[in-house]
């Protein structure tokens, strides 16, 4: 899967965060940079969020 905005190849955290932040059924996924711009958060915050969801056992991140 690639970022809908910039075309960059996405990792699991990026697709997982896109689903969490936009919609579980989202077809459009974004890279950390584009998610950050869209939601006005830093890359570091997004990485922390991914880590938090993973620790909480969210299946999107395992
Ligand atoms: Zn992007």
PDB file of the backbone (N, CA, C, O) and the ligand in Angstrom, with CONECT records:
HET     ZN  A 101       1
ATOM      1  N   UNK A   1       0.843  -1.199   0.000  1.00  0.00           N
ATOM      2  CA  UNK A   1       0.000   0.000   0.000  1.00  0.00           C
ATOM      3  C   UNK A   1       0.882   1.255   0.000  1.00  0.00           C
ATOM      4  O   UNK A   1       1.968   1.273   0.579  1.00  0.00           O
ATOM      5  N   UNK A   2       0.385   2.292  -0.661  1.00  0.00           N
ATOM      6  CA  UNK A   2       1.159   3.529  -0.746  1.00  0.00           C
ATOM      7  C   UNK A   2       0.349   4.710  -0.206  1.00  0.00           C
ATOM      8  O   UNK A   2      -0.880   4.676  -0.156  1.00  0.00           O
ATOM      9  N   UNK A   3       1.071   5.745   0.193  1.00  0.00           N
ATOM     10  CA  UNK A   3       0.431   6.958   0.702  1.00  0.00           C
ATOM     11  C   UNK A   3      -0.436   7.595  -0.389  1.00  0.00           C
ATOM     12  O   UNK A   3       0.020   7.819  -1.510  1.00  0.00           O
ATOM     13  N   UNK A   4      -1.686   7.880  -0.038  1.00  0.00           N
ATOM     14  CA  UNK A   4      -2.604   8.467  -1.006  1.00  0.00           C
ATOM     15  C   UNK A   4      -2.157   9.865  -1.437  1.00  0.00           C
ATOM     16  O   UNK A   4      -2.396  10.285  -2.569  1.00  0.00           O
ATOM     17  N   UNK A   5      -1.515  10.565  -0.531  1.00  0.00           N
ATOM     18  CA  UNK A   5      -1.115  11.947  -0.822  1.00  0.00           C
ATOM     19  C   UNK A   5       0.197  12.042  -1.588  1.00  0.00           C
ATOM     20  O   UNK A   5       0.288  12.786  -2.564  1.00  0.00           O
ATOM     21  N   UNK A   6       1.225  11.291  -1.156  1.00  0.00           N
ATOM     22  CA  UNK A   6       2.555  11.474  -1.773  1.00  0.00           C
ATOM     23  C   UNK A   6       3.082  10.224  -2.467  1.00  0.00           C
ATOM     24  O   UNK A   6       4.108  10.292  -3.144  1.00  0.00           O
ATOM     25  N   UNK A   7       2.403   9.075  -2.318  1.00  0.00           N
ATOM     26  CA  UNK A   7       2.814   7.883  -3.058  1.00  0.00           C
ATOM     27  C   UNK A   7       3.907   7.053  -2.420  1.00  0.00           C
ATOM     28  O   UNK A   7       4.332   6.046  -2.987  1.00  0.00           O
ATOM     29  N   UNK A   8       4.373   7.462  -1.243  1.00  0.00           N
ATOM     30  CA  UNK A   8       5.420   6.728  -0.550  1.00  0.00           C
ATOM     31  C   UNK A   8       4.902   5.361  -0.097  1.00  0.00           C
ATOM     32  O   UNK A   8       3.741   5.236   0.293  1.00  0.00           O
ATOM     33  N   UNK A   9       5.759   4.340  -0.149  1.00  0.00           N
ATOM     34  CA  UNK A   9       5.367   3.014   0.346  1.00  0.00           C
ATOM     35  C   UNK A   9       5.159   3.084   1.855  1.00  0.00           C
ATOM     36  O   UNK A   9       5.946   3.701   2.573  1.00  0.00           O
ATOM     37  N   UNK A  10       4.091   2.444   2.326  1.00  0.00           N
ATOM     38  CA  UNK A  10       3.729   2.551   3.737  1.00  0.00           C
ATOM     39  C   UNK A  10       4.096   1.314   4.531  1.00  0.00           C
ATOM     40  O   UNK A  10       4.010   0.190   4.037  1.00  0.00           O
ATOM     41  N   UNK A  11       4.513   1.542   5.788  1.00  0.00           N
ATOM     42  CA  UNK A  11       4.754   0.445   6.722  1.00  0.00           C
ATOM     43  C   UNK A  11       3.475   0.127   7.475  1.00  0.00           C
ATOM     44  O   UNK A  11       2.448   0.787   7.318  1.00  0.00           O
ATOM     45  N   UNK A  12       3.574  -0.912   8.299  1.00  0.00           N
ATOM     46  CA  UNK A  12       2.402  -1.355   9.041  1.00  0.00           C
ATOM     47  C   UNK A  12       1.883  -0.275  10.003  1.00  0.00           C
ATOM     48  O   UNK A  12       0.675  -0.089  10.142  1.00  0.00           O
ATOM     49  N   UNK A  13       2.806   0.428  10.659  1.00  0.00           N
ATOM     50  CA  UNK A  13       2.389   1.482  11.587  1.00  0.00           C
ATOM     51  C   UNK A  13       1.606   2.570  10.864  1.00  0.00           C
ATOM     52  O   UNK A  13       0.637   3.112  11.395  1.00  0.00           O
ATOM     53  N   UNK A  14       2.038   2.877   9.654  1.00  0.00           N
ATOM     54  CA  UNK A  14       1.402   3.961   8.906  1.00  0.00           C
ATOM     55  C   UNK A  14      -0.011   3.577   8.450  1.00  0.00           C
ATOM     56  O   UNK A  14      -0.942   4.376   8.560  1.00  0.00           O
ATOM     57  N   UNK A  15      -0.163   2.371   7.945  1.00  0.00           N
ATOM     58  CA  UNK A  15      -1.516   1.949   7.558  1.00  0.00           C
ATOM     59  C   UNK A  15      -2.382   1.801   8.807  1.00  0.00           C
ATOM     60  O   UNK A  15      -3.565   2.142   8.788  1.00  0.00           O
ATOM     61  N   UNK A  16      -1.791   1.289   9.900  1.00  0.00           N
ATOM     62  CA  UNK A  16      -2.534   1.124  11.147  1.00  0.00           C
ATOM     63  C   UNK A  16      -3.011   2.466  11.684  1.00  0.00           C
ATOM     64  O   UNK A  16      -4.169   2.612  12.074  1.00  0.00           O
ATOM     65  N   UNK A  17      -2.110   3.444  11.702  1.00  0.00           N
ATOM     66  CA  UNK A  17      -2.475   4.768  12.204  1.00  0.00           C
ATOM     67  C   UNK A  17      -3.523   5.430  11.316  1.00  0.00           C
ATOM     68  O   UNK A  17      -4.428   6.101  11.812  1.00  0.00           O
ATOM     69  N   UNK A  18      -3.404   5.243  10.024  1.00  0.00           N
ATOM     70  CA  UNK A  18      -4.395   5.816   9.108  1.00  0.00           C
ATOM     71  C   UNK A  18      -5.775   5.257   9.444  1.00  0.00           C
ATOM     72  O   UNK A  18      -6.759   5.996   9.484  1.00  0.00           O
ATOM     73  N   UNK A  19      -5.839   3.952   9.683  1.00  0.00           N
ATOM     74  CA  UNK A  19      -7.131   3.334  10.003  1.00  0.00           C
ATOM     75  C   UNK A  19      -7.654   3.827  11.336  1.00  0.00           C
ATOM     76  O   UNK A  19      -8.854   4.048  11.496  1.00  0.00           O
ATOM     77  N   UNK A  20      -6.751   4.002  12.300  1.00  0.00           N
ATOM     78  CA  UNK A  20      -7.158   4.490  13.620  1.00  0.00           C
ATOM     79  C   UNK A  20      -7.650   5.935  13.552  1.00  0.00           C
ATOM     80  O   UNK A  20      -8.669   6.290  14.145  1.00  0.00           O
ATOM     81  N   UNK A  21      -6.907   6.752  12.822  1.00  0.00           N
ATOM     82  CA  UNK A  21      -7.189   8.199  12.845  1.00  0.00           C
ATOM     83  C   UNK A  21      -8.308   8.587  11.892  1.00  0.00           C
ATOM     84  O   UNK A  21      -9.060   9.523  12.165  1.00  0.00           O
ATOM     85  N   UNK A  22      -8.421   7.890  10.795  1.00  0.00           N
ATOM     86  CA  UNK A  22      -9.406   8.265   9.781  1.00  0.00           C
ATOM     87  C   UNK A  22     -10.642   7.386   9.938  1.00  0.00           C
ATOM     88  O   UNK A  22     -11.723   7.870  10.274  1.00  0.00           O
ATOM     89  N   UNK A  23     -10.471   6.108   9.693  1.00  0.00           N
ATOM     90  CA  UNK A  23     -11.595   5.181   9.814  1.00  0.00           C
ATOM     91  C   UNK A  23     -11.037   3.778   9.708  1.00  0.00           C
ATOM     92  O   UNK A  23     -10.091   3.530   8.961  1.00  0.00           O
ATOM     93  N   UNK A  24     -11.614   2.881  10.445  1.00  0.00           N
ATOM     94  CA  UNK A  24     -11.165   1.488  10.418  1.00  0.00           C
ATOM     95  C   UNK A  24     -11.285   0.916   9.008  1.00  0.00           C
ATOM     96  O   UNK A  24     -10.525   0.031   8.615  1.00  0.00           O
ATOM     97  N   UNK A  25     -12.230   1.427   8.272  1.00  0.00           N
ATOM     98  CA  UNK A  25     -12.468   0.919   6.917  1.00  0.00           C
ATOM     99  C   UNK A  25     -11.822   1.809   5.853  1.00  0.00           C
ATOM    100  O   UNK A  25     -12.106   1.662   4.664  1.00  0.00           O
ATOM    101  N   UNK A  26     -10.963   2.721   6.273  1.00  0.00           N
ATOM    102  CA  UNK A  26     -10.378   3.667   5.323  1.00  0.00           C
ATOM    103  C   UNK A  26      -9.646   2.946   4.199  1.00  0.00           C
ATOM    104  O   UNK A  26      -8.853   2.038   4.447  1.00  0.00           O
ATOM    105  N   UNK A  27      -9.913   3.348   2.980  1.00  0.00           N
ATOM    106  CA  UNK A  27      -9.182   2.802   1.837  1.00  0.00           C
ATOM    107  C   UNK A  27      -7.933   3.638   1.600  1.00  0.00           C
ATOM    108  O   UNK A  27      -6.923   3.148   1.094  1.00  0.00           O
ATOM    109  N   UNK A  28      -8.022   4.914   1.976  1.00  0.00           N
ATOM    110  CA  UNK A  28      -6.894   5.816   1.793  1.00  0.00           C
ATOM    111  C   UNK A  28      -6.007   5.777   3.024  1.00  0.00           C
ATOM    112  O   UNK A  28      -6.477   5.985   4.143  1.00  0.00           O
ATOM    113  N   UNK A  29      -4.730   5.512   2.817  1.00  0.00           N
ATOM    114  CA  UNK A  29      -3.791   5.510   3.929  1.00  0.00           C
ATOM    115  C   UNK A  29      -2.684   6.501   3.634  1.00  0.00           C
ATOM    116  O   UNK A  29      -2.375   6.787   2.477  1.00  0.00           O
ATOM    117  N   UNK A  30      -2.094   7.017   4.692  1.00  0.00           N
ATOM    118  CA  UNK A  30      -1.092   8.073   4.550  1.00  0.00           C
ATOM    119  C   UNK A  30       0.172   7.729   5.322  1.00  0.00           C
ATOM    120  O   UNK A  30       0.133   6.996   6.311  1.00  0.00           O
ATOM    121  N   UNK A  31       1.305   8.274   4.853  1.00  0.00           N
ATOM    122  CA  UNK A  31       2.574   8.106   5.553  1.00  0.00           C
ATOM    123  C   UNK A  31       2.592   9.017   6.785  1.00  0.00           C
ATOM    124  O   UNK A  31       1.707   9.856   6.954  1.00  0.00           O
ATOM    125  N   UNK A  32       3.592   8.849   7.635  1.00  0.00           N
ATOM    126  CA  UNK A  32       3.653   9.640   8.869  1.00  0.00           C
ATOM    127  C   UNK A  32       3.695  11.136   8.579  1.00  0.00           C
ATOM    128  O   UNK A  32       3.061  11.924   9.281  1.00  0.00           O
ATOM    129  N   UNK A  33       4.431  11.527   7.556  1.00  0.00           N
ATOM    130  CA  UNK A  33       4.531  12.956   7.240  1.00  0.00           C
ATOM    131  C   UNK A  33       3.170  13.524   6.842  1.00  0.00           C
ATOM    132  O   UNK A  33       2.782  14.594   7.311  1.00  0.00           O
ATOM    133  N   UNK A  34       2.454  12.817   5.988  1.00  0.00           N
ATOM    134  CA  UNK A  34       1.156  13.313   5.527  1.00  0.00           C
ATOM    135  C   UNK A  34       0.092  13.219   6.624  1.00  0.00           C
ATOM    136  O   UNK A  34      -0.769  14.093   6.724  1.00  0.00           O
ATOM    137  N   UNK A  35       0.145  12.165   7.449  1.00  0.00           N
ATOM    138  CA  UNK A  35      -0.764  12.084   8.595  1.00  0.00           C
ATOM    139  C   UNK A  35      -0.509  13.252   9.532  1.00  0.00           C
ATOM    140  O   UNK A  35      -1.443  13.872  10.039  1.00  0.00           O
ATOM    141  N   UNK A  36       0.773  13.545   9.757  1.00  0.00           N
ATOM    142  CA  UNK A  36       1.152  14.639  10.646  1.00  0.00           C
ATOM    143  C   UNK A  36       0.596  15.967  10.166  1.00  0.00           C
ATOM    144  O   UNK A  36       0.086  16.763  10.954  1.00  0.00           O
ATOM    145  N   UNK A  37       0.700  16.195   8.861  1.00  0.00           N
ATOM    146  CA  UNK A  37       0.180  17.444   8.288  1.00  0.00           C
ATOM    147  C   UNK A  37      -1.330  17.497   8.426  1.00  0.00           C
ATOM    148  O   UNK A  37      -1.898  18.526   8.793  1.00  0.00           O
ATOM    149  N   UNK A  38      -1.967  16.385   8.129  1.00  0.00           N
ATOM    150  CA  UNK A  38      -3.416  16.335   8.151  1.00  0.00           C
ATOM    151  C   UNK A  38      -4.011  16.516   9.548  1.00  0.00           C
ATOM    152  O   UNK A  38      -5.034  17.176   9.727  1.00  0.00           O
ATOM    153  N   UNK A  39      -3.340  15.910  10.532  1.00  0.00           N
ATOM    154  CA  UNK A  39      -3.875  15.961  11.897  1.00  0.00           C
ATOM    155  C   UNK A  39      -3.090  16.893  12.814  1.00  0.00           C
ATOM    156  O   UNK A  39      -3.366  16.974  14.011  1.00  0.00           O
ATOM    157  N   UNK A  40      -2.122  17.588  12.252  1.00  0.00           N
ATOM    158  CA  UNK A  40      -1.343  18.559  13.018  1.00  0.00           C
ATOM    159  C   UNK A  40      -0.660  17.939  14.230  1.00  0.00           C
ATOM    160  O   UNK A  40      -0.726  18.464  15.342  1.00  0.00           O
ATOM    161  N   UNK A  41      -0.009  16.821  13.991  1.00  0.00           N
ATOM    162  CA  UNK A  41       0.798  16.195  15.036  1.00  0.00           C
ATOM    163  C   UNK A  41       2.175  15.887  14.455  1.00  0.00           C
ATOM    164  O   UNK A  41       2.337  15.797  13.238  1.00  0.00           O
ATOM    165  N   UNK A  42       3.153  15.727  15.322  1.00  0.00           N
ATOM    166  CA  UNK A  42       4.511  15.461  14.865  1.00  0.00           C
ATOM    167  C   UNK A  42       4.702  13.972  14.568  1.00  0.00           C
ATOM    168  O   UNK A  42       3.924  13.131  15.019  1.00  0.00           O
ATOM    169  N   UNK A  43       5.747  13.664  13.803  1.00  0.00           N
ATOM    170  CA  UNK A  43       6.087  12.256  13.532  1.00  0.00           C
ATOM    171  C   UNK A  43       6.293  11.502  14.834  1.00  0.00           C
ATOM    172  O   UNK A  43       5.845  10.366  14.983  1.00  0.00           O
ATOM    173  N   UNK A  44       6.984  12.154  15.790  1.00  0.00           N
ATOM    174  CA  UNK A  44       7.273  11.503  17.070  1.00  0.00           C
ATOM    175  C   UNK A  44       5.976  11.147  17.794  1.00  0.00           C
ATOM    176  O   UNK A  44       5.860  10.069  18.377  1.00  0.00           O
ATOM    177  N   UNK A  45       5.016  12.047  17.753  1.00  0.00           N
ATOM    178  CA  UNK A  45       3.728  11.767  18.399  1.00  0.00           C
ATOM    179  C   UNK A  45       3.029  10.590  17.731  1.00  0.00           C
ATOM    180  O   UNK A  45       2.439   9.743  18.402  1.00  0.00           O
ATOM    181  N   UNK A  46       3.102  10.545  16.389  1.00  0.00           N
ATOM    182  CA  UNK A  46       2.475   9.446  15.661  1.00  0.00           C
ATOM    183  C   UNK A  46       3.140   8.116  16.003  1.00  0.00           C
ATOM    184  O   UNK A  46       2.466   7.098  16.161  1.00  0.00           O
ATOM    185  N   UNK A  47       4.469   8.135  16.118  1.00  0.00           N
ATOM    186  CA  UNK A  47       5.185   6.905  16.460  1.00  0.00           C
ATOM    187  C   UNK A  47       4.830   6.456  17.873  1.00  0.00           C
ATOM    188  O   UNK A  47       4.712   5.261  18.143  1.00  0.00           O
ATOM    189  N   UNK A  48       4.661   7.424  18.771  1.00  0.00           N
ATOM    190  CA  UNK A  48       4.231   7.099  20.131  1.00  0.00           C
ATOM    191  C   UNK A  48       2.837   6.483  20.134  1.00  0.00           C
ATOM    192  O   UNK A  48       2.561   5.529  20.862  1.00  0.00           O
ATOM    193  N   UNK A  49       1.962   7.052  19.299  1.00  0.00           N
ATOM    194  CA  UNK A  49       0.602   6.523  19.213  1.00  0.00           C
ATOM    195  C   UNK A  49       0.612   5.082  18.714  1.00  0.00           C
ATOM    196  O   UNK A  49      -0.097   4.226  19.243  1.00  0.00           O
ATOM    197  N   UNK A  50       1.419   4.823  17.693  1.00  0.00           N
ATOM    198  CA  UNK A  50       1.507   3.468  17.146  1.00  0.00           C
ATOM    199  C   UNK A  50       1.996   2.505  18.224  1.00  0.00           C
ATOM    200  O   UNK A  50       1.486   1.393  18.363  1.00  0.00           O
ATOM    201  N   UNK A  51       2.988   2.954  18.980  1.00  0.00           N
ATOM    202  CA  UNK A  51       3.545   2.137  20.061  1.00  0.00           C
ATOM    203  C   UNK A  51       2.489   1.876  21.138  1.00  0.00           C
ATOM    204  O   UNK A  51       2.373   0.765  21.656  1.00  0.00           O
ATOM    205  N   UNK A  52       1.741   2.895  21.455  1.00  0.00           N
ATOM    206  CA  UNK A  52       0.660   2.784  22.452  1.00  0.00           C
ATOM    207  C   UNK A  52      -0.389   1.764  22.003  1.00  0.00           C
ATOM    208  O   UNK A  52      -0.805   0.909  22.785  1.00  0.00           O
ATOM    209  N   UNK A  53      -0.808   1.856  20.752  1.00  0.00           N
ATOM    210  CA  UNK A  53      -1.823   0.929  20.245  1.00  0.00           C
ATOM    211  C   UNK A  53      -1.283  -0.496  20.220  1.00  0.00           C
ATOM    212  O   UNK A  53      -2.003  -1.449  20.519  1.00  0.00           O
ATOM    213  N   UNK A  54       0.006  -0.633  19.856  1.00  0.00           N
ATOM    214  CA  UNK A  54       0.608  -1.963  19.797  1.00  0.00           C
ATOM    215  C   UNK A  54       0.620  -2.586  21.196  1.00  0.00           C
ATOM    216  O   UNK A  54       0.292  -3.760  21.371  1.00  0.00           O
ATOM    217  N   UNK A  55       1.007  -1.773  22.190  1.00  0.00           N
ATOM    218  CA  UNK A  55       1.052  -2.270  23.570  1.00  0.00           C
ATOM    219  C   UNK A  55      -0.347  -2.631  24.063  1.00  0.00           C
ATOM    220  O   UNK A  55      -0.519  -3.549  24.864  1.00  0.00           O
ATOM    221  N   UNK A  56      -1.340  -1.895  23.572  1.00  0.00           N
ATOM    222  CA  UNK A  56      -2.720  -2.176  23.977  1.00  0.00           C
ATOM    223  C   UNK A  56      -3.263  -3.409  23.261  1.00  0.00           C
ATOM    224  O   UNK A  56      -4.384  -3.845  23.525  1.00  0.00           O
ATOM    225  N   UNK A  57      -2.455  -3.972  22.347  1.00  0.00           N
ATOM    226  CA  UNK A  57      -2.833  -5.218  21.685  1.00  0.00           C
ATOM    227  C   UNK A  57      -3.705  -5.018  20.449  1.00  0.00           C
ATOM    228  O   UNK A  57      -4.361  -5.954  19.991  1.00  0.00           O
ATOM    229  N   UNK A  58      -3.712  -3.804  19.913  1.00  0.00           N
ATOM    230  CA  UNK A  58      -4.508  -3.547  18.722  1.00  0.00           C
ATOM    231  C   UNK A  58      -3.996  -4.385  17.553  1.00  0.00           C
ATOM    232  O   UNK A  58      -2.808  -4.361  17.232  1.00  0.00           O
ATOM    233  N   UNK A  59      -4.895  -5.116  16.930  1.00  0.00           N
ATOM    234  CA  UNK A  59      -4.484  -6.048  15.879  1.00  0.00           C
ATOM    235  C   UNK A  59      -3.977  -5.343  14.619  1.00  0.00           C
ATOM    236  O   UNK A  59      -3.327  -5.967  13.781  1.00  0.00           O
ATOM    237  N   UNK A  60      -4.270  -4.049  14.483  1.00  0.00           N
ATOM    238  CA  UNK A  60      -3.763  -3.318  13.318  1.00  0.00           C
ATOM    239  C   UNK A  60      -2.244  -3.134  13.393  1.00  0.00           C
ATOM    240  O   UNK A  60      -1.602  -2.839  12.384  1.00  0.00           O
ATOM    241  N   UNK A  61      -1.676  -3.309  14.578  1.00  0.00           N
ATOM    242  CA  UNK A  61      -0.256  -2.998  14.780  1.00  0.00           C
ATOM    243  C   UNK A  61       0.590  -4.202  15.135  1.00  0.00           C
ATOM    244  O   UNK A  61       1.790  -4.064  15.373  1.00  0.00           O
ATOM    245  N   UNK A  62      -0.007  -5.371  15.173  1.00  0.00           N
ATOM    246  CA  UNK A  62       0.778  -6.543  15.590  1.00  0.00           C
ATOM    247  C   UNK A  62       1.283  -7.333  14.389  1.00  0.00           C
ATOM    248  O   UNK A  62       1.959  -8.348  14.557  1.00  0.00           O
TER     249      UNK A  62
HETATM  250 ZN    ZN A 101       2.647  10.767   2.288  1.00  0.00          ZN
END
